[in-house]
């Protein structure tokens, strides 16, 4: 089921990306030969006007074939509607269209998640703005006193020792106060749906602060109306895009330094499991995660690397500077090499994904 859900999500994101290229091509009066979801062999196809629409068997990708874009075909008709003859602004619009649509789609997904209701940490004085408020364990340190007591992420805490949970302030403050009173005393955590657990904090030598090894916060469901959701969804999209760009930037910098860790990347195999986890938590989590993948797809395609949209954008900008087209044979060779490198990287990431499961 997780695999089917992942294929559906990937197909939707590819469709949105290619739709961006397609619509920008149409808006600039550029001829489109075909619009395909997936790679051949073809399952279904239908020609409407000048464009053939295809649904292909292999779901991991898609393409829009634009008149005169690859530079190798002989243009004998509709020269004024060929990609090569279009002004720089039109070429850039067509190439950026897919990236732009993925970002806009992420914005809509995040806004929908906010309207459906998303988990939110209770800030001081904000508990009344949320529904279904509860205090839960958000993180458990490995081999920590909390982990050894059998306490797990997601457990709902109703009382610590004799002090009830109020949800009105960050509950880490409650633990800090209790630890300061008697750092070596055992704490009893009372839960909503499991037996209580007794935990004693670790007191490191040298007078360091005692440690329990957990993160605990009040969590509620935040629902917004249409326009507030669009506003906050836009802000979240901007922040996620900035964070994703920064992450890709660090990865590229580490690659040039020879210190990039490919095993930290997640490929299709890893994403299948992550999509399944997101779906198990509810529709808002799934929408949020899909938006994150869409933003990653947009930023990935923005990288000026051959075979990606960013590489094509770089070629267009170079041609604008040198005032002549790049030799199509050279461009195709560079794109094929780039595509080969991407395939090898994907295989490496997939291998590490599989090894993580073993």
N, C-alpha and C positions, 0 to 999 in steps of 0.2 A: 504493500500500500504506500509506503514512504517513497519508493522508487517512482510509482505512478504520479504521486503528488509532486515530486521534484520535477519530473518531465513536464507536467502541466505548467508549473510555475516558470520553468526555463523557457518553454514554448511561448508563454505569454510575454515574457521579457524580451525574447528575440523578436516576436511580432511587433511589440512597441518600438523597439530599436529600428527595425527595418521600415516600419511605418513612417518614422521620422525622416529617413532618407527618401522614401517614396514621395511623401507629401511635399517636401522641400523641392524635390525634382519637378513635380507637377507645378508647383508655384512659380518656378523659374522657367517653365515651358521647355523642360528637358525631357526627351523621349525615354520611356522606361520599357524595356523589352519584357522583363519578367520580375515577378515578386514571389519569392519562395520561402516557406517555413520548413526548416530541416534541409538535409542534403539527400541527393538522389540515392536510390531509385525513387521515382515519382509514384505516389499513390493516386492522387487526384490532380487534375489540372483543368482550367477553363480559361479561354481567351475572351476578354472583355475589351473591346476597342483594340488598341495597339498593344496591350499588356497581357501576358499570360500569367495567371495566378496558379501556384503549385503548392500542394501539400506533399512533402517528401517523407520517406520512411525513417531516416536517421534524424532524431529530434534535436541533436545538440548543435544548433546553429540555424543559419538562414542567410538569405542574400537578396539584394535587389540588383538586377543587371541593367545598367544605365547605358544608353546609346553613346558609344565613343569613350567610355571611362577607362577601359584597360589600355587604350592607346595602340593596340596592335591590329584591331579590325580596320578594314578599309571603309572609310565613310564615303559612300557613293550617293546617298540621299539624306535629306533632312539634316544637312550640315549645320544649319543654324540652330538645330535642336540637339546637337551633340555636346556631351560634357566638355570635350576639349576646346570647343569654340566659345564656351560661356565665359563671362568676365570673372575675375577673381572672387568677387563678393558672392556670386551665384555658386561657384564651386565650393567655397567655404561653407555656405549655407547648407548645401546638400550633404557635405561630409559631417558637419556638426549636428545636422538634424537628428540623427539617431541618438547621439549623446544627450542632446537637449530633451528629447522625448523621454529618455530613461530617467532624467532628473525630475521632469514634470510628473511622470508616473509615480515616482517615489513620493513626491509631495502629496499627490492625491491619496496614495495608500496610507501615509502617515496621518493625514487628515481624517480618513475613514476610520483608522484605528482609534483616534482620539474621540470620534463620535460614538464608536462602539463601546469605548471604555478601556482605558489602559491603566496598568498598575502604576502607582505613584507613591514615593516616600512622603510620609507626613512631615511637613515642616511645622515649626512652632506656630500654633494658632490656625492651622489650615485643616484640622481634622474634620471640621463641620462642612468643608467643601467637598469631601470625599464620601463614598459609600463603601460598605463592606470592609470597614477598617479593622485590621488585626495586626498584632505584633508577631513577626516571624523571623526565624533564623535565615539570614541571607547568605552567609558564608561560614564554612567550618574549616579551620586549618588542619592540614594532615598531621596525624599523630599528636594533636592537641588534646588538652583535658576534655574539651567539648566532644571531640571525635571519639575518644576512649569511653565516654559515658553513653555513647549510642545516640547522641543528638544529631539530627540530620538537617540539611538545607530544606526549608519550607515548613518545618515544625512551627505550630502556632503556640506561642508562650502566653499564658494568662496570668502567671504570678511568679516572682522570683523571691524565694524565702517567704516572708510574710507580707511583702509589698506587692499589691495588685498593679496590673498594667493599666495605664490611663490613656495611652495613645496620644497624649497632648504634647509630648516633647520627645526628642530623640532618646531611645531607651539605652543607648550607650552611656548616657549621663547617669542613669540609675545604677548600672553596673559599676561605673567609676566610683560613685559615692559609696556603694557597698564594699568595694575592694579597699577603699581608703579607710573605712571603719575597721575592717579586720581582714587583711589580705590573705591570711592563712586559713581562714574559716571555710568550711564547705558551703556551697550554695545549692539550694534545691530549686530546680526549674520545674514548674508545673505547666503541663501542656493541655490543650483542648481535647485532644483525641488519642493520647498515649500516656503511659504511666510516668510519674515524675522521675527525674534523674538528679543525682547528687554529683556535684562537680567541685573539685578543689583546684584553685588557680596555681599555676607554676610560679614560684618566686625565684627568679634568677639570682645567682650569687652576685654580690657587690651592690646590693640595694637597688637593683633595677625594678621597674614597675612590674607588678604581677601580671601574668598573661593567662587568659582563658582560651584564646584562639577561636574567636567567632566575630561575626558581624550581625547585629540584631537591630531591626528598625520596625517602626509602624508603617504598614503598607495599606493603601486603600485604592479604590477604583475611581479614576478621574474621567468624567464624561463631559464633553464640551458640545455646545451648539455648532451649527454649520459654520458661521463666519469666524467665531473664536477658534474652531478646529482648523480652519484654513490658515489663520494667522499663525497659530502655534505650530501647525504642520510645516509651514514655510520656514519658520525659525529652526525647527528640528532638522529639516532637510538641509538647510545651509550649514548647520553645525556638523551633521553627519558627513556632508560632502567635504568640508574643511578637514575633518579628522581622517577621512579616507585618503585625501590627497597627501596629508602629512605622513600617513602610514606607508603609502606607495613611495613617497619621496625618500623615507628612511630605508625602505627595502632596496631601492635603486642605488642609493648612496652606499649601502653596505655591500651591494653586488660589485660596485666598482672598487671597493676596498678589499674585496675577496672574503668578506666576513658574513655574507648573506646566509641565512639558515632556511633552506628550502623545506625542511621538515616542519617548519612553523606555519607553512601555507596550507590552505585547505582546498582540495579539488572536488570533483563531482562525488566521489565516494563519501568524503566527509560531509559534504553539503546535504546528501540524502539523509544522514542521521540527524543533522541539525534542523532540517526542515521538519522531520518527524517529531523532534522534541518541541519545536515551536508550535506545531499543530496540536500537540497534546495539551498545551497550556491554554489554548483558546484562539478564537479568530483574531483578536487584536494582536497577539504575539505573532501569528502567522503573517498578518499584514505588515507588521513592523519588520519582520525578518525578510520578507519579500522586498520591501522598500530598501533595506540595506543591501541586498544582492543587486538591485537595480542601480543603486548609486555606485557600487563597486564596478559594475559592468560599464557604466558611463565613464568613470575615472580611468579604468583600464584602457578603454578605447581612446582616451585623450592622450595617452603616452605616445610620444613621437617615435614609435617603433614600426618598422616595416610590417605590413600585413594588418596593422591596426588602423583605425580611422585617423589617429594622430599621426601616423607615418604618411598617410595620403595628404593630410593637411600640411605637413612639413614640405612635401614635394610641391604642392601648389604655391606655398610661400617662397620656396627657392626659385620656382619658375617666374614668380612675380618680380623677384630681385634681379635675376639674370636676363629677364625679358625674352626668354625662349623656352620651349618645352624640353623637359628632360628626355633623353633617348628612351623610348618605350621598352626596348630590350633590356637596357640597364635597370630601369625601374622594375620590370617584371622579375629579373634575376634577384634583385635586392628583396622584393616582396616574397619570393619563393624561399629565399634563405631565412628571412624573418619568420615566415610561417613554419618552416622546419624547426627553428629554434623554439617557437611557441609549443609545437607538438611535443618536442623532447621535454620541455619544462612541464607540460601537462602530464606526461607519462611519469616523470619523476615525482611530481606531487601526488599522483594517484598511487604510486608504489608506497610512498610514506603514509598515505591514508590507510591503505590496506594493512601495513605493518602495525599501525596504531590499534587496529582491531584484533590483532593476533595476541 
